[in-house]
């Protein structure tokens, strides 16, 4: 695999924004949807968007080396501040001159704030105006993560993009707590901006919050835009809410956020979500799903996934995907992978390579379709393969909102029948 070259014929960007540590150039816009294809020049690498970022909790992705990630055309990976702050720790990372050199990764890095893990995973947290008070899972001692501490840790890590500490609430939460969290996140952003010591080397992205409340989401997005950040994240979703609510909150946010700056939808990784959210104007995504599901022997394909642990694959001597050029599909059969994933870790590593390759290829295909102004056709072709004639209602409604009506027959005769499948899996865990 070689570096993406979908912009090779485009010389002049349509729109540009320049910050001390980020230049964002929009090179193509879909004439039908809100999708756009862009270059994001970061201190360590120029990434092409829309893009998917694999999650490397402690600075690495299980079973894959950084050289393999480069070969798969991965532009940016995500690191977890909470885990990196514990091990290897900020002192060692500073001695190593940052995580890039420590892990031998010469491309883009994004770090989260660490708050999500403390609130959602440890379930031992208490939120105050000062920060997130939590119990250290190792020794039981009380600890406090403040916006200033989160930024300090991320400055030590040295990622190209850092996330603000936000007041995390479940997407299913309703009532006064949602508004309290939204306003606190705005105040914590202001503290984060003041604490940021390396603005010419690292970018600080704020996070749109507000739950599923249209008014609160609007206020949050407007408040963040006032701060003039280099890019913006859409948070608080992919946590079990109805998909009909999910896409509407995403679309509302992209309508308010600047057109000349990157938009990052956190915790999104299912193929259909990537296709739909790109049509809604999102540029960046991350999710543990592709790598986590690989460790259970599930290989991603255009029709969904193959559970290679199933016995029906023990005599199947075809690759996972005959059209995939990843090292796994070039060299191994489903039968071999079936044997490996059920008895040893080698198979899971090989499936991880394939799944990341699948995500990278999907994003390249999305970018190419946008550049050629053929994204509506790409969407229809993708949906036809993915779902056949019965398509979840939320997808039909989301695409119709950006002028792609799957219920109108196209030239090939394809016509979708909506079905009410309104369940959102918790893809960001």
N, C-alpha and C positions, 0 to 999 in steps of 0.2 A: 504494500500500500504506500502511496506517495502523498505528500501534502496536498490538501485541497487546492484546486486551481480554478474554481468556478468564477472567480472575478478577473481572470486573465484578460478578458476582452473589454473590461470596464476601466476607463482611465480616470473619470471625474466623478467624485461622490455627489449625490443629490443634496445631502445635508451632512453637516459636521459639527461636532462639539469637541472642544479641547480643554482638558484639565491638566494640572501639573503632572499627573502620572497616568493619564488615559486620554487617548484620542479615539473618538468614535465616528466612523464614516459610514453613512447609509448609501449603498451603491445601487440598490434596486428596490422597488416597491411593487407589490402585486396590485394590479389595476382594479381588482375585484374585492379582495379581502384587505385586512390591516397588516398582512405579512410584509416583512422587509428583510433584505439580506445585507449584512454589514460586515465591516472589519473593525475589530476592537484592538487598538494598539496598546498593549500593556508593557510595563517595564521589562518583562522577561520574554514576551512573545506576542505575536499578532494573531489573535484568534478570529475565526470566522463565525458569524452568527446567522441564523439560529444555531445554537450548539447545546450539546448535552455534556455535563461534567460528572464523571464517575466519582464516587465517594471513597476516599482513602482515610479511614478514621484516624489512624496514627501516622499519617503521611505516606502510607503505602496501601496498595490494593492487594488483598490476599491472593496469593498465587500468581501475581504478575509483576515483572520488573519494570522499572521506568523505561528501559530501552524497548520493551515490548509495547508499552503504552504509546511511545513515540511512533513505533512502526504501525500501530493501529490508527494513527492520525488523531490522537487525542490532544486537544489544544490546552485544556485547563482541567485540573483535578481539584477536588475539595478536601480540605483537612479539617479535623475537629479540634477546636481550641481547648475544650475541656480535657480531652485525652492527651493532646500534645503538651498541655500545661503540666500534666502529671508525669508524663513520660514521652520524650526525653527531658522535658522541662525547659523553662526559659533560659536558665543559665547556660546549659549545654548548647542550646540553639544559637545563643549570642556568640559563644566561643566558635561555633561552626560557621558563623556569618550567615545565619538564617537557614530555614528549612530547605530551600532550593539546593544549596550546596550539601547539606547534611544527607539528603536523600538522592543526590545526583539527578535532579530534575531541572531541565533548562527551559521549561515552558511555564504556562500560567498556573498560579495557585490562588485559590480562594479559601478563606477560613471563616467558619461561622463564629458566633460570639461565645458559645459555650452555655448559654442560658437554656436552650431547648433541652439539652441532656439533663441538666439539673432539675428542671421542672417536670419534664415529661417522662424521663427514664428513671431517675432516682426516687421520685415521688417522696422526697424528704425535704422539700423546699418551702420556704416562707418568703413571700415577696413583700418588701417594704420600699419606701421611697429611696432609701440608700442603695438597695440592690437586692440580690437573691441570696438569702441566708439558707445554707444547706448543711447537711450532715455528711462529713467525709465518709465514704463507704469503706475506707480502709481502716481508719482508727476511731470513727465515731465522733470526732471533734467537730464542733460548730465552725463553719467557715462562711465567708461573705464574698460574693462576686459582685463588684460594682461596675458601672459603665467604664470607669477609669481603669480598673484592673483588667477588664476584658480587652480594652484597647492596648494596654501595656503588654499583655501577653501576645496579642496579635502583631504589635510592633516588633517584638522579639522574634516571632516566627517569620516575619518578613514577607507575607503573602502579597500578591499583586492587588487583591481585593479583600477587604475586611468587612465584616458585618457588625452593625451596632448591636449592643445588648438591648433586647426589647422585652417587654412584659408579656410573656407567652401565656395565652389562654387557649383552651380547646376551641376548635371551630364550632363545636356544638354548644358552647356556653352562650347564654342569653342574659339580658338584664344589665344592671348598673356596672357589673364587673367588666364588661366588654369596653364600655366607654372609659372607665378608670384606667384600664390597661392601655388603651389607645393613647390617651393624653400622657400617661406616664412614659410610654415609649417615645413620645415626642420630646419630653423633657430629658430623658436619658440620651436621646440623640444629641441634644445641645451639649450635654456633658461629655459625650464621646468626641464631638468635634473639638472641644477645648483640650481634651486629653491627647489627641492625635499628634504624635511627635514627628511623623515622617510623611507629611502630605505630598511631598514631591516624589516620593518613592512608592507609596501605597495609597490605594483608593478606599475610602470609607463609604459604603452603601447603606442608606437608611432602609427601613422595612415598613411598608404599608400594612397597617393593622385595621381593626374595626369589626372583626368577626364577619357575620353575614348580614350586617346592617348597612344598607346603602348609604345612609346619611353619615355614619361614622367612617366608613371607608372613604367617602368623598372628602371629609374633613381631614382625615389622616393624609391622604395623597396630596391635598392642597398644602398642608402644613410642611410636608417634606419638600415639595417643589420650591417653597420659599427659601429653603436653605441652600439651594443651588448645588446639589451634590453631583458627582461625576456619573452616577448611575443609581438605579433604584431597584429594590426587591419588593415582591408581592408575597407577604407572609400570612400565616394563620389559616392556611387552607390545606387540602389533602389530608384531613384528619378525621374522616368519617362522615362529613356533611354530604347532603344530596348533591349529585353532579349538576343538577339544574341550578343550584345555588353557587356551586364552585365556578362554573364558566361565567356566570353573570358577574361575580365579584372580580374575576380576572379581567373581563371586558371593561367593566367600569373603571378599573385601575388604569388600564392601558389608555383609555380615553382621556385621562387626566394627566398622566405622566408625560414628560417632554418627548417629542418625536425624534429629537436628535441625541438622545441618550439611551444607554442600554437598560432593558427591563428584564428582571430575573424573577421567575416564578419558582419559589422554593418547594422542594419535595415532590416534584413532578417527574415521572419517568416512564409511564406506560406509553406505548407507541401511539395509541389513538389520542392520548392527552397531548403529546408533543405535536402531532399534526394539527389538532384543533386549536391549541393555545398559540401556535405559530400564526395561524390564521387570525387570531385575536390580537396579534401584535406583540407577542412575547419573544425575547431574544435568547434567554439563557435558562437552563434547567439543571437540577441535580436530583439524584435519588439513589438509595441503596438497592432498589429492586433488581436491576439487571445482574449485579454481582451476588446479591444474597440468594436470589432464586437459582443461580448457577450452582451454588453449593448444595442445593437439593436435587441437582441433576436435571434442571429445567432449562431447555435451550430455546431462545427467542427466535421466532420466524414470523413472516408477514401475516400468517393466519392466526397467530397467537403464540403458543409455546408447545414444545414437545417434552413430555415427561419421560426422560431416557431411562428411568428406573423401571419402567413398565416392561414386562416380559416380551411384548410384541416386537421389541427392537433387538432381541438377542440374535436374530438371523437377518437383520437388515444391514446390508453392506453398502448402503448409499451414505453420502455425507449428510450432516444436519440440513444443509441448504446447498443445492447444486449450483446456485448462482452466487454464493458467498465465496470471496477469495481470501478469507482469513486462514491462518496456518492450521487451525483445527479442521476446517472443512476441506482443505487441500490434502491433508495427510491422514485423517482418521474417519472411520465409518461409525454409523450409529451403533452397530453391534459392538465395536470395541469400546465405545463410550459407555454403552449400557453395562458392560462388564466392569469397567473402571469406576463409574460413579456409584455402583452398588458395593464395591469391595475396597476401594482405595481413594486417596485424594487426587491422584493424577487426573482422573476424568473430570472432577469438579474444576480443576485449574484450566483444563482445556475448554470446558463449557464457558467458564468465565471469560476467556479470551474471545470466544465466539460471540458471547452476549455483548461485550463491549464493542466488538467489531460491528455487530448488528446496529447498535445505537449510533455509532459514528457514521455508518453508511446511510442510515435513515436520515440523519441530519444533513449529510452531503446532498442526498436526493432532494430534500426540502429546499435547501439553498439553491441548487441548480434549477429547480422548478420556478422559484421566485425570480431568479435572474432572467430566465427565459420568458417570464410572465405567463407561465403555464400552471400556476399553483392550483387553481380550481380543478383542472383536469387531473393533476396529481392526486388531489384529495379524493376525487371520485374513484379513481383507480385503486387507491389505497383502501378506501372504505369497502369497495366491492370485494376485494380479496380478503379483507379482515373479517367482514361480517356477512357477506352475501347480501340477500335482499332485505333481511330484517335487521335494522340498525337502531341502537338505543336512542330513545327520544331526545335525550339531552344533546347528543351529537347533532341530530337533525336540526334542533332549535338553535344551537350555538352557531352552526355553519350558515343557517338561514339568516342569522343576524348580521353576517358579513357577506351576504348576497350569493351564497352557494346553496341552492335549494335541491336537496337530494330527492325530494318528492316529485320533481319535474323530470320527466324522462329525457335522458341525454341522447347523443347521436348513436351511441352503441346500443341503445335500448334499455339501459340500466335505470331502474326506478326503485327507490328504497321505501320499505314499509316500516314506519317507526314503531318501536316497542317500548313500553314503559319500564326501563331498567335504570333506576335512579339511585343506585348505591355507589358510594365512593369508598374504595378501599383506602386504608391508612398507608399510603405509599411512602411517606417520609419517615417511617420508623425503621 
